[in-house]
Structure formats: C-alpha cells, structure tokens
C-alpha cells in the first residue's frame, strides 16, 4: 500500500494507530487512582511525544543512514520555532504558513551549516556542528536580541501587526494559534466511567504530521537515494571510486534532517507560540542523539520509540517526589519505609536523569540496536526462533 | 596512441622523488602489467592515474582527455575503474545491493536525488546486477551481507562491481596479494576470461611474477620511480637490466 511493501505498511499502520489512539493508550489508569500519575495522555505531553518523534525521525535520516553524528541539530529546531513565532507576529495566527516558513528557513540554515561542516567527517564533523549550534544559541541569546528577544524569548504581544489576522481579539487578548479557524488549544474531553480521555486538536495536527513525516522517511530509506546514504556510511572510498560524489548526498541528507527539525520547531511554536534560545542549547542537541540511539539508530521506528521513552521519563519520573514515595511504601514499618525512600530518592524527581542515564547505559551495552533490538529479541523468543535470526534481520533494517 | 598516455610524470614527497619522468603508454584492449621492486613508485603512479594524487609535473591523458585535477569520481565516470589491494566493498550492504550501486552510478551519474522511488522497483538495475552476479558465480550469495564473504569472494564481488560500470580501463592494484595459491589461480582465470570476452583494457600492478606472466601481454618495469623498460613479456624475461633490478632479487 502507498508504494510500500507489506512489512513497511504494517510499520506505518502501527505508528498511525499508536499516535491516533494515544489519548487512550497513554491513559490506562482511572483518574483519581493511585497510578493516575503514570498517565501521560494529556495534550501538552502527547504533543511533546510526537514533536520530538518528528525531530528524531529526521535526525535518524542523517545519523542512522550516513553515520554522520550531528551534535547541533537543536539549532534547526530553534530556528524553526523563531520563524514560526515571527509568522504569528507578522502574518496571521494560522499555523500553516508558520510551519512552512519554519521548514524553509531551517532548510536554508542547514544548507549553510552543512556545506561548511561536511568538509570534515567523524569527530571533526560533530565538533563543527556543535560549534555552530552553540554560536547560534549565543547569538540568539544576546547579539540578535532584536530578532530573538534575547533571554526573555520571543513572544506574541498585543501590538504585533498580523497583517492577515487581527492584532488583538475583541476582548483585548492575544489571538490563539489555529488552522483555518480550528483552535490548536481546543480539547474535547470524553469521560468513560472513572477514565477521562482528552482529544486535543493541536495534538491531532502534530500526530498527522508525524504520520506523514514517518511515511516520507520510509520512502527515503527504501529509495536509491537512501541506498546511497547507506553506502556513504559503509565505505566512502569505494563510493568515490564508483563514480559517485558522496558530498551532495551527505549534504542533501543533512538538509532534509534539518528541515525535519525545523518542522518540529514550527509545530512546537504552533502549540505554544513562544520561542526561547534555550531550545538551541547543546543539551537539546544531545537529547535527540540519545533518543535515536536509545530507540535504535538506522531503524525506522526506533527514533519514535526513543523520543517517547525519554519524554515520558522526563515528564513522569520527574514528578514523583518523596511524598508520593511515602504513600507507596506506607505499608512498611516506619524505619524500613524511610530507608527505602532514602534509597529510591536519588532516582526520582530531579534525579530522573540518573535513572535515564542508567537505562541508557544498559541499552547501549546489552542492546546495541536499541529498543528495536529488544523488541526483536522478545519477538524471537516468543516465536521460538534462535536469537541469531533476530540479529540478522536487525543488521539489515533498511532492506 | 594508447588509451592511457602518461607523459613525463614526476611526483615528490618532501625529500623523496617518488616518480621522475615516467612515460607509459597502455594500448587499447591489452593487459598491461606494471612491475617493480618495493618502493619503485607503482602505487604512487596508480594514485596519480585515479585522481588520488596530483603529479607535480607531466600529463596523464585518458582517451585524449586529461585526468589531472579531476576528482576520483569524475575520473571513474570517464571510464576508469579501480580494484584495490584489499577489497573495498560496502560491507554493511547485501551482495546484491553492492552490485546495484555501481549500476545506479552508471545510469544516474555521480549524484541523483531520487528519494521517493523504491530502489527494489528499479527493474533495469536489479536485472543488470543479477546478471553480473551470475557472471561472477555469486548469484546464490546475493542476500548475504558483503562483509561476511570470504576474501576470494570479496575480490570477485569488487571486480564484478567495477565491470558492471562497463569501464574502458580496469586498474588492479596487486589483486592477488595475500591470497592462497588456489584463489590466486581463480583470480587469474577470471581476469583472463574478462579480457578475452570484453573489449576492455586492463592495467595491473603486481608483485607475483606467476600472475604477471600468465596475464600480461605488455609489461613496464619501474625502478626507483623511473620506467626501466617497456616491452613484451618474452623480452622482459630475458632482459639483463630487469634481472638485475628486480627478478634477480627473487632468483
């Protein structure tokens, strides 16, 4: 279907079902129950899942296929956000032109940075992209204040022109982002018994974009262009002596993944119309690297899983505090309860990075193919197949 | 006038004059061997032909066009394919995919942004790659990972990849280095078959005299960066200067 083979079609279907039914899937626990804090089915967080999923899918086109590890992809995310907010300030609150501009501007930005950074490969390429991203961050933070509004971040105001829209609504407030009148913040709540499911328009826009972005990524992976990108990763020497110029191939991959990042940035600003310099900081660039590797670099679905995994940890584990722990372990005798809480304390709340770090190490050491490899091994055990079969299919994920 | 004309080529690395005044003429459809003791400048000369190095002086003409200053991929697109001393293949890709890449390079040129079409839907490319695998006796290995092939199979695959580009000149850099006798003989047979069945010129750098005298119909002997003599194999064998410079070494 859609020019994909059976396996890829089912992969696309899985992603489509997961994203479209996310409000149910992520809300398994009834509201008010003790486990309700593990629910992730609220609009804000679901939007973040899919937006970072898009970011990681794009990053994987560069890193997973060509092996070029960019440490500065957050710069494109930031540029996308700024472009979108400017579109909201100057043109209208419709998200479509904003997202289009984000993709175009970040693509141009990626063309310039890629052209220079791709003169080197390996660690030098990574350092060059990191340097560019940090420069962009510093510029956005201070020098370019007229464009970026410095450390406050770029926000909408009541005297923005918005030539195709209104400067302010009738009741004197800032208009909200919309898609031809459909407000992004619009949410429909459905109560089923003790459960409350939330369907947010902004989330569904992001989800549809993610499905389209995922579909495009599959096509790129299976195309002659995708094969050439894998050839870049495998043996550039042979490539150059086979009459192929590897430079435009890597540059095209860099620009495409930069545009994906810009798309993610544009969507982020469409959900919440502000943009700050911290979005471009190197920790944000590092995060997408973690997502891709954790999920499985070079696989199609891995980056999406990795993005969801990390964002879930960031938002759910960080909210567990000592009071919650005391609630959980209250069945224990007092001394023991305090002791257990003391042991668990470093891994929760602000310590969620520690938990994530340990999990990341475990995955990289025991599952070099990421969560996807984990899934394949489990599927292999269930089918009773030998582990080696799972590994074989895993080494050729793009076939 | 040969298909490849090297005139007065010189190359210096710091204090070392690696090549000086090299003249070489490779006739069309011949098998031309370049031999010489270690450090004679064979590899330097080869690198000057494929664009990896640029000579300090002289000219290299392929089919009437200068190759100097062109990138390796441009020279390849002109019709010169190179086989490396250690097989250079796409180890992460399957054997079939390895064979498809040069076919795509031949059809689409050095860069083509074809990001939407399905690569397995390119019938002409797949057919051509399958045919070449058949010819190399590797059709049964088409779904194997190229990195898992034996040394001899990697060499066959690399030669097949070069041939699928339909080059006019095939350059081989010690193609049997480090091979067992049986593999060496297989490679000799393969190269003989290629030069008999195709209109192709082969230039080969080789250490192994058995390989050289079984294949070549023209030989250039390099010593200390300069061609000592260029002649037919029979005359080379009896040439006292050659014996002294090279063959004497192994005798």
Interface residues (C-beta under 8 A of the other chain):
Chain A: X3 X5 X219 X220 X222 X223 X224 X225 X226 X227 X228 X230 X231 X233 X234 X235 X237 X238 X239 X240 X241 X242 X243 X244 X245 X248 X249 X252 X256 X395 X396 X399
Chain B: X50 X71 X72 X73 X76 X77 X81 X82 X84 X88 X89 X90 X91 X92 X93 X94 X97 X100 X101 X102 X104 X105 X106 X108 X109 X110 X111 X112 X113 X114 X115 X116 X117 X118 X119 X120 X122 X145 X161 X165
